Amino acid sequence: MTSLLPVLVYLALSLLITRVWSARQAKQSQQFCDDKAKRFFIGGAFLGGPLLALTLVATYTSAGSFIGGPGAAYKFGLGWVWLAVIQVPVVMLALGVLGPKFLAQKQRYSTIIEWLDQRYNNHWLSMIAMLSLVIGFIAMIAVQFIGGARLLSGVTGISYELGLAVFVLTVLAYTLTGGFRAVVLTDALQGMVMLLGLFILLGVILSQPQLGSLLEQTTNKTPELVSPHGVGAALGWPMMLSFWVLICFGTMGLPHTIVRLLAVKDTKSLKRGMIWGTIICFLMTLIPHLCGFLGRVLFPQLAIPDEIMPTLIAELMTPFWAGILLAAPIAAVMSSVDSMLLQSAVSIVRDGLVRAYPNMAAIRQVRLTQVVMVVITALACFWAINPPDMIVWINLAAFGALQAVFLWPIIAGLFWPSVSGRSALIAMCSGMASYLSLQLHIPLQAGIHPIVPALLFSLMMLVLTHCSERFFINRTLKAK
């Protein structure tokens, strides 16, 4: 129980910071907008370079990176570490490609759905986008809850159910008490905690005197652990390339990444964010996955690969310092779940209920958002009660589903002004339908992830629909 005390202190500190920042929020963002609801939802154009980098990477880095990723590296070896670092250019893509376009928008938006609605003016597109976002985020929030509960349970010795309850109640409490600004500040704090904790854990692992000899024995026994294709040749080149699409290029279609771009301060912030974000992303990707691989050397008998990070912390540290170090992966999980919880609730209220009742008072919008947060948390918590052995596959499946829906409508909306709402809607629906069909019913050969053919099919439908529309429009004009 001793190791739980530092974690509780850290969680209480995060909650305190959120409350203080939330109290100051009204004054600091008053100049942005008199709409209290809009201040709660987005907070204004306040993200500078380092803050933008920290919140973007902290949001992207989740239980998949700190629990599922190291678990996969434990199972497949260095090949998974190599696969994971494919995602390092994520920040450069998001900020360098999409950032200037969103920064140039004349109007400020609270959500990505609000921007899609303004850009395409298509009711069905907005509704399908909102439903896809909420369902995808509930799945991803459940994954974060599983990761947080496993960390608390594995390190402190408490039951999984109690760990789940502690984590869920804490996340819910500090998300309810602050809006977007509070979430971003907490993400930045958690990003720094993550980096510090990762360096400490890697140092402790490398200082183990038997590590060198055990590494030699393990790799001699299972040489595939150091192969780029992993144990059982599970990570072939087709899978590597398709994962580049899934965890790198396709992240330009993730709503919880895009929403940060709606609050960027200026062009200078984008440039500084790209530099700092790429460095931070590299460290936060490489170190935890490397720890997972080295954990296979130190603790080769784990039945559940996702337990490697809690095992490393619990077995290599004293109970008190294990509790201190536990703050790092807990921060990774919290920094993702708070953003997804807030954004999914805001989308339901702002993009759903407010459209139906446009005269709804701002304070009522905020209160309804908080109620929806509780409901979403309950749904995700129910799903997390019976967790699978490896959460990485659920997380990646949800990633792919969101990308299949949002990627091409976002890119076309920014770079192809003549694309209509109908074309974007068809691309969105075809992407989702093909992805779900491939994911659930049609297994692909050679390790190709379903996101690749789904995105290709979605793009093809977008282009064909757009060209058909232009053809009929031009023919009609000539007839006149």
C-alpha positions as CSV (number, residue, x, y, z in Angstrom):
1,M,0.0,0.0,0.0
2,T,3.0,2.3,0.5
3,S,3.7,2.6,-3.2
4,L,0.1,3.8,-3.7
5,L,0.6,6.9,-1.7
6,P,2.8,8.8,-4.1
7,V,0.4,8.0,-6.9
8,L,-2.5,9.4,-4.9
9,V,-0.5,12.5,-4.2
10,Y,0.3,12.9,-7.9
11,L,-3.4,12.4,-8.9
12,A,-4.5,14.9,-6.2
13,L,-1.9,17.4,-7.4
14,S,-3.2,17.1,-11.0
15,L,-6.7,17.6,-9.8
16,L,-5.6,20.7,-7.8
17,I,-3.8,22.2,-10.8
18,T,-6.9,21.6,-12.9
19,R,-9.2,23.4,-10.4
20,V,-6.9,26.4,-10.1
21,W,-6.5,26.8,-13.8
22,S,-10.2,26.3,-14.3
23,A,-10.9,29.2,-11.9
24,R,-8.5,31.5,-13.9
25,Q,-9.9,30.3,-17.2
26,A,-12.8,32.8,-17.4
27,K,-10.5,35.8,-17.0
28,Q,-7.7,34.6,-19.3
29,S,-9.9,33.6,-22.2
30,Q,-12.5,36.4,-21.9
31,Q,-10.8,38.3,-24.7
32,F,-11.3,35.4,-27.0
33,C,-15.0,35.0,-26.7
34,D,-17.9,36.1,-24.4
35,D,-19.5,32.7,-24.9
36,K,-18.7,30.8,-21.7
37,A,-19.5,27.4,-23.4
38,K,-17.0,28.2,-26.2
39,R,-14.3,29.1,-23.7
40,F,-14.9,25.8,-21.9
41,F,-14.7,23.8,-25.1
42,I,-11.7,25.3,-26.8
43,G,-10.2,28.1,-24.6
44,G,-9.0,30.4,-27.4
45,A,-5.8,30.6,-29.5
46,F,-3.3,30.2,-26.6
47,L,-1.1,27.2,-27.6
48,G,2.6,28.3,-27.9
49,G,5.4,26.1,-29.2
50,P,6.6,24.0,-26.2
51,L,3.0,23.8,-24.7
52,L,1.7,22.8,-28.1
53,A,4.4,20.1,-28.5
54,L,3.8,18.7,-25.0
55,T,0.0,18.5,-25.2
56,L,0.0,17.1,-28.7
57,V,2.5,14.3,-27.9
58,A,1.0,13.7,-24.4
59,T,-2.4,13.3,-26.0
60,Y,-1.1,11.0,-28.7
61,T,0.9,9.0,-26.2
62,S,-1.5,6.8,-24.3
63,A,-1.9,3.3,-22.8
64,G,-1.1,2.0,-26.2
65,S,2.4,3.5,-25.9
66,F,3.1,2.7,-22.3
67,I,1.2,-0.6,-21.8
68,G,0.2,-2.1,-25.1
69,G,3.3,-1.1,-27.0
70,P,5.9,-2.4,-24.5
71,G,3.7,-5.5,-24.2
72,A,4.0,-6.0,-28.0
73,A,7.8,-5.4,-27.8
74,Y,8.0,-8.0,-25.0
75,K,6.2,-10.5,-27.3
76,F,7.7,-9.7,-30.7
77,G,11.1,-8.3,-29.8
78,L,13.1,-5.4,-31.3
79,G,11.1,-5.6,-34.5
80,W,8.2,-4.0,-32.7
81,V,10.5,-1.3,-31.4
82,W,11.5,-0.6,-35.0
83,L,7.9,-0.6,-36.1
84,A,6.9,1.8,-33.3
85,V,9.4,4.5,-34.2
86,I,7.7,4.9,-37.6
87,Q,5.4,7.2,-35.8
88,V,8.0,9.8,-34.9
89,P,7.2,12.2,-37.8
90,V,3.6,12.5,-36.5
91,V,4.1,16.0,-35.1
92,M,5.7,17.3,-38.2
93,L,2.9,16.0,-40.4
94,A,0.1,17.4,-38.1
95,L,1.7,20.8,-37.5
96,G,3.6,21.2,-40.8
97,V,0.9,20.0,-43.2
98,L,-2.4,20.8,-41.5
99,G,-1.4,23.5,-39.0
100,P,-0.9,26.4,-41.4
101,K,-4.3,25.7,-43.1
102,F,-6.2,25.7,-39.8
103,L,-4.3,28.7,-38.6
104,A,-5.4,30.6,-41.7
105,Q,-9.1,30.0,-41.0
106,K,-10.9,33.3,-40.6
107,Q,-13.3,31.8,-38.0
108,R,-12.4,30.0,-34.8
109,Y,-14.1,26.7,-34.2
110,S,-14.7,24.7,-31.0
111,T,-14.7,21.2,-32.5
112,I,-13.5,19.4,-35.6
113,I,-17.2,18.6,-36.3
114,E,-18.0,22.3,-36.2
115,W,-15.4,23.0,-38.8
116,L,-16.6,20.1,-41.0
117,D,-20.1,21.4,-40.8
118,Q,-19.0,24.9,-41.8
119,R,-16.8,23.6,-44.6
120,Y,-19.2,21.1,-46.2
121,N,-22.6,22.2,-45.0
122,N,-23.9,18.7,-45.1
123,H,-26.1,17.6,-42.2
124,W,-25.6,13.8,-42.7
125,L,-21.8,14.2,-42.9
126,S,-21.8,16.1,-39.6
127,M,-24.0,13.5,-37.8
128,I,-22.0,10.5,-39.1
129,A,-18.8,12.2,-38.1
130,M,-20.1,12.9,-34.6
131,L,-21.3,9.4,-34.1
132,S,-18.1,7.9,-35.4
133,L,-16.0,10.2,-33.1
134,V,-18.0,9.3,-30.0
135,I,-18.1,5.6,-30.6
136,G,-14.4,5.5,-31.5
137,F,-13.4,7.5,-28.5
138,I,-15.5,5.3,-26.1
139,A,-13.5,2.3,-27.3
140,M,-10.2,4.2,-26.9
141,I,-11.2,5.5,-23.4
142,A,-12.0,2.0,-22.3
143,V,-8.4,1.0,-23.4
144,Q,-7.0,3.8,-21.3
145,F,-9.0,2.7,-18.3
146,I,-7.7,-0.9,-18.7
147,G,-4.1,0.4,-19.0
148,G,-4.5,2.7,-15.9
149,A,-6.1,-0.1,-13.8
150,R,-3.4,-2.6,-14.8
151,L,-0.7,-0.2,-13.8
152,L,-2.2,0.5,-10.4
153,S,-3.0,-3.1,-9.8
154,G,0.4,-4.5,-11.0
155,V,2.5,-2.0,-9.0
156,T,0.6,-1.5,-5.8
157,G,-0.9,-5.0,-5.4
158,I,-4.5,-3.7,-5.2
159,S,-7.2,-5.5,-7.2
160,Y,-7.8,-4.7,-10.8
161,E,-11.4,-3.5,-10.0
162,L,-10.2,-1.1,-7.2
163,G,-7.4,0.2,-9.5
164,L,-10.1,0.8,-12.2
165,A,-12.3,2.7,-9.8
166,V,-9.5,4.9,-8.4
167,F,-8.3,5.8,-11.9
168,V,-11.7,6.4,-13.4
169,L,-12.9,8.6,-10.5
170,T,-9.8,10.7,-10.6
171,V,-9.9,11.3,-14.3
172,L,-13.6,12.1,-14.2
173,A,-13.2,14.5,-11.3
174,Y,-10.5,16.7,-12.8
175,T,-12.0,16.6,-16.3
176,L,-15.3,17.8,-15.0
177,T,-13.7,20.7,-13.1
178,G,-11.9,22.2,-16.1
179,G,-12.4,22.9,-19.7
180,F,-10.0,22.6,-22.7
181,R,-7.4,25.0,-21.2
182,A,-7.2,23.0,-17.9
183,V,-6.9,19.7,-19.9
184,V,-4.0,21.2,-22.0
185,L,-2.1,22.5,-19.0
186,T,-2.5,19.1,-17.2
187,D,-1.3,17.3,-20.4
188,A,1.8,19.5,-20.5
189,L,2.6,18.7,-16.8
190,Q,2.0,15.0,-17.5
191,G,4.2,15.1,-20.5
192,M,7.1,16.3,-18.4
193,V,6.4,13.7,-15.7
194,M,6.4,11.0,-18.5
195,L,9.8,12.0,-19.8
196,L,11.4,12.1,-16.4
197,G,9.9,8.7,-15.4
198,L,11.0,7.1,-18.6
199,F,14.6,8.2,-18.2
200,I,14.6,6.9,-14.6
201,L,13.1,3.5,-15.6
202,L,15.5,3.0,-18.5
203,G,18.4,3.9,-16.3
204,V,17.3,1.4,-13.6
205,I,16.9,-1.4,-16.2
206,L,20.4,-0.7,-17.8
207,S,22.0,-0.7,-14.3
208,Q,21.0,-4.3,-13.7
209,P,24.3,-6.3,-13.4
210,Q,22.9,-9.5,-15.0
211,L,21.3,-7.7,-18.0
212,G,24.2,-8.3,-20.4
213,S,24.5,-12.0,-19.8
214,L,20.7,-12.5,-19.8
215,L,20.4,-10.6,-23.0
216,E,23.0,-12.8,-24.7
217,Q,21.3,-16.0,-23.4
218,T,17.8,-14.9,-24.5
219,T,18.8,-13.8,-28.0
220,N,20.8,-17.0,-28.5
221,K,17.8,-19.0,-27.5
222,T,15.3,-16.9,-29.5
223,P,17.3,-15.1,-32.2
224,E,14.1,-13.8,-33.8
225,L,13.8,-11.3,-30.9
226,V,16.5,-9.2,-32.6
227,S,15.2,-9.7,-36.1
228,P,13.4,-6.7,-37.8
229,H,10.5,-9.0,-38.6
230,G,10.0,-10.2,-35.0
231,V,9.2,-13.5,-33.4
232,G,7.5,-15.8,-35.9
233,A,8.2,-13.3,-38.7
234,A,5.0,-11.6,-37.7
235,L,6.2,-8.2,-38.8
236,G,6.8,-8.4,-42.5
237,W,7.5,-5.5,-44.8
238,P,3.8,-5.2,-45.9
239,M,2.8,-4.9,-42.2
240,M,5.6,-2.4,-41.6
241,L,4.5,-0.2,-44.5
242,S,0.8,-0.4,-43.6
243,F,1.6,0.5,-40.0
244,W,3.4,3.6,-41.3
245,V,0.0,4.6,-42.7
246,L,-1.8,3.7,-39.5
247,I,0.4,5.3,-36.9
248,C,2.1,8.1,-38.9
249,F,0.4,9.4,-42.1
250,G,-3.1,8.5,-40.9
251,T,-2.8,10.4,-37.7
252,M,-3.7,13.5,-39.6
253,G,-7.2,12.1,-39.4
254,L,-7.4,11.7,-35.6
255,P,-9.8,14.3,-34.1
256,H,-8.0,14.5,-30.7
257,T,-4.9,15.5,-32.6
258,I,-6.6,18.0,-34.9
259,V,-8.5,19.8,-32.1
260,R,-5.1,21.1,-30.8
261,L,-4.6,22.9,-34.1
262,L,-7.8,24.9,-33.5
263,A,-6.1,26.6,-30.5
264,V,-2.6,27.3,-32.0
265,K,-1.4,30.9,-31.3
266,D,0.6,31.7,-34.4
267,T,3.0,30.5,-37.1
268,K,6.0,30.7,-34.8
269,S,4.3,28.4,-32.4
270,L,3.7,25.8,-35.2
271,K,7.4,25.9,-36.1
272,R,8.6,25.6,-32.5
273,G,6.0,22.9,-31.9
274,M,7.3,20.8,-34.8
275,I,10.9,20.8,-33.4
276,W,10.1,20.2,-29.8
277,G,7.3,17.8,-30.6
278,T,9.4,15.6,-32.8
279,I,12.1,15.3,-30.2
280,I,9.6,14.5,-27.4
281,C,7.7,12.0,-29.6
282,F,11.0,10.2,-30.4
283,L,11.9,9.8,-26.7
284,M,8.4,8.9,-25.6
285,T,8.2,6.2,-28.4
286,L,11.6,4.7,-28.2
287,I,12.2,4.4,-24.5
288,P,9.0,2.6,-23.3
289,H,9.1,0.1,-26.2
290,L,12.8,-0.5,-25.5
291,C,12.0,-1.1,-21.9
292,G,9.4,-3.7,-23.0
293,F,12.0,-5.6,-25.0
294,L,14.5,-5.5,-22.2
295,G,11.8,-6.6,-19.8
296,R,11.6,-9.9,-21.9
297,V,15.2,-10.5,-20.9
298,L,14.7,-9.8,-17.2
299,F,11.2,-11.4,-16.7
300,P,10.7,-14.0,-19.5
301,Q,7.8,-15.9,-18.0
302,L,5.0,-13.4,-18.0
303,A,1.7,-14.9,-19.3
304,I,0.2,-11.5,-20.1
305,P,2.6,-9.3,-22.1
306,D,0.8,-6.1,-21.1
307,E,2.0,-6.6,-17.5
308,I,5.7,-6.0,-18.4
309,M,5.7,-2.3,-17.5
310,P,4.0,-2.7,-14.1
311,T,6.3,-5.7,-13.4
312,L,9.5,-3.7,-14.2
313,I,8.4,-0.9,-11.9
314,A,7.3,-3.2,-9.1
315,E,10.2,-5.6,-9.2
316,L,13.1,-3.3,-9.8
317,M,12.2,-0.5,-7.4
318,T,11.5,-0.2,-3.7
319,P,7.7,0.2,-2.9
320,F,8.0,3.9,-2.3
321,W,10.0,4.7,-5.5
322,A,7.8,2.4,-7.5
323,G,4.9,4.6,-6.5
324,I,6.9,7.7,-7.6
325,L,7.8,6.1,-10.9
326,L,4.3,4.9,-11.5
327,A,3.2,8.5,-12.0
328,A,4.9,8.5,-15.5
329,P,2.8,5.8,-17.2
330,I,-0.3,7.0,-15.2
331,A,0.3,10.4,-16.7
332,A,0.5,8.9,-20.2
333,V,-2.9,7.3,-19.8
334,M,-4.5,10.3,-18.2
335,S,-3.2,12.8,-20.8
336,S,-5.1,10.8,-23.5
337,V,-8.3,10.0,-21.7
338,D,-9.0,13.5,-20.6
339,S,-8.8,14.9,-24.1
340,M,-11.0,12.1,-25.6
341,L,-13.5,12.3,-22.8
342,L,-13.8,16.1,-23.2
343,Q,-14.0,16.1,-27.0
344,S,-16.5,13.3,-27.3
345,A,-18.8,15.0,-24.7
346,V,-18.4,18.4,-26.4
347,S,-19.2,16.9,-29.8
348,I,-22.5,15.4,-28.5
349,V,-23.6,18.7,-26.9
350,R,-22.1,21.3,-29.2
351,D,-22.5,19.5,-32.5
352,G,-25.7,17.6,-31.7
353,L,-27.9,19.2,-29.0
354,V,-27.0,22.8,-29.8
355,R,-27.8,22.3,-33.5
356,A,-31.3,21.1,-32.4
357,Y,-31.7,23.8,-29.8
358,P,-29.6,26.8,-31.0
359,N,-30.8,29.1,-28.3
360,M,-29.5,26.9,-25.5
361,A,-27.8,29.0,-22.7
362,A,-24.0,28.7,-22.4
363,I,-24.1,27.6,-18.8
364,R,-26.6,24.8,-19.8
365,Q,-24.3,23.6,-22.5
366,V,-21.4,23.3,-20.0
367,R,-23.6,21.4,-17.5
368,L,-24.9,19.1,-20.2
369,T,-21.3,18.4,-21.3
370,Q,-20.4,17.4,-17.8
371,V,-23.4,15.0,-17.6
372,V,-22.4,13.5,-20.9
373,M,-18.9,13.0,-19.6
374,V,-20.3,10.9,-16.8
375,V,-22.3,8.8,-19.1
376,I,-19.4,8.2,-21.5
377,T,-17.2,7.3,-18.5
378,A,-19.7,4.8,-17.3
379,L,-20.0,3.1,-20.7
380,A,-16.2,2.9,-21.1
381,C,-15.8,1.6,-17.5
382,F,-18.3,-1.1,-18.2
383,W,-16.3,-2.3,-21.2
384,A,-13.1,-2.2,-19.2
385,I,-14.3,-4.6,-16.5
386,N,-13.3,-7.7,-18.4
387,P,-10.1,-6.7,-20.3
388,P,-8.3,-8.7,-23.0
389,D,-4.7,-9.9,-22.6
390,M,-3.3,-7.3,-25.0
391,I,-4.9,-3.9,-25.5
392,V,-2.7,-2.7,-28.3
393,W,-4.9,-4.3,-31.0
394,I,-8.1,-2.6,-29.7
395,N,-6.3,0.7,-29.6
396,L,-5.0,0.3,-33.1
397,A,-8.4,-0.8,-34.4
398,A,-10.0,2.3,-33.0
399,F,-7.2,4.4,-34.5
400,G,-7.9,2.9,-37.9
401,A,-11.7,3.4,-37.7
402,L,-11.3,7.1,-36.9
403,Q,-8.8,7.6,-39.7
404,A,-11.1,5.8,-42.2
405,V,-13.8,8.3,-41.4
406,F,-12.0,11.6,-41.0
407,L,-8.7,11.5,-43.0
408,W,-9.8,12.3,-46.5
409,P,-12.7,14.7,-45.6
410,I,-10.2,16.7,-43.5
411,I,-7.5,16.8,-46.2
412,A,-9.9,17.5,-49.0
413,G,-11.6,20.2,-46.9
414,L,-8.3,22.0,-46.5
415,F,-6.6,21.4,-49.8
416,W,-9.4,20.8,-52.4
417,P,-11.9,23.7,-52.2
418,S,-14.2,22.3,-54.9
419,V,-14.9,19.0,-53.1
420,S,-18.6,19.0,-52.0
421,G,-20.2,17.7,-48.9
422,R,-21.8,14.8,-50.9
423,S,-18.3,13.7,-52.1
424,A,-16.9,13.9,-48.6
425,L,-19.9,12.0,-47.2
426,I,-19.4,9.2,-49.6
427,A,-15.7,9.0,-48.9
428,M,-16.5,8.9,-45.2
429,C,-19.1,6.2,-45.4
430,S,-17.1,4.1,-47.9
431,G,-14.0,4.3,-45.7
432,M,-15.8,3.2,-42.6
433,A,-17.7,0.4,-44.3
434,S,-14.7,-1.0,-46.0
435,Y,-12.5,-0.8,-42.9
436,L,-15.1,-2.5,-40.7
437,S,-15.6,-5.2,-43.3
438,L,-11.9,-5.9,-43.6
439,Q,-11.3,-5.7,-39.8
440,L,-14.2,-8.0,-38.9
441,H,-14.9,-10.4,-41.8
442,I,-12.2,-10.4,-44.5
443,P,-8.6,-11.2,-43.1
444,L,-5.9,-9.8,-45.3
445,Q,-2.8,-11.7,-46.4
446,A,0.9,-10.8,-45.7
447,G,0.1,-8.8,-42.6
448,I,-1.4,-5.8,-44.4
449,H,-3.5,-3.7,-42.0
450,P,-7.1,-3.0,-43.1
451,I,-6.5,0.7,-42.9
452,V,-4.5,0.7,-46.2
453,P,-7.1,-0.7,-48.6
454,A,-9.9,1.1,-46.6
455,L,-8.1,4.5,-47.2
456,L,-7.4,3.7,-50.8
457,F,-11.1,2.8,-51.4
458,S,-12.2,5.9,-49.6
459,L,-9.9,8.1,-51.7
460,M,-11.1,6.4,-54.9
461,M,-14.7,7.0,-54.0
462,L,-14.0,10.7,-53.1
463,V,-12.2,11.3,-56.5
464,L,-14.8,9.4,-58.6
465,T,-17.8,11.2,-56.9
466,H,-16.1,14.6,-57.2
467,C,-15.3,14.0,-60.9
468,S,-18.8,12.8,-61.6
469,E,-20.3,15.8,-60.0
470,R,-18.0,18.2,-62.0
471,F,-18.8,16.3,-65.2
472,F,-22.6,16.6,-64.8
473,I,-22.3,20.3,-63.7
474,N,-20.2,21.2,-66.7
475,R,-22.6,19.3,-69.0
476,T,-25.6,21.1,-67.6
477,L,-23.9,24.5,-68.0
478,K,-23.1,23.7,-71.7
479,A,-26.6,22.6,-72.3
480,K,-27.9,26.0,-71.1
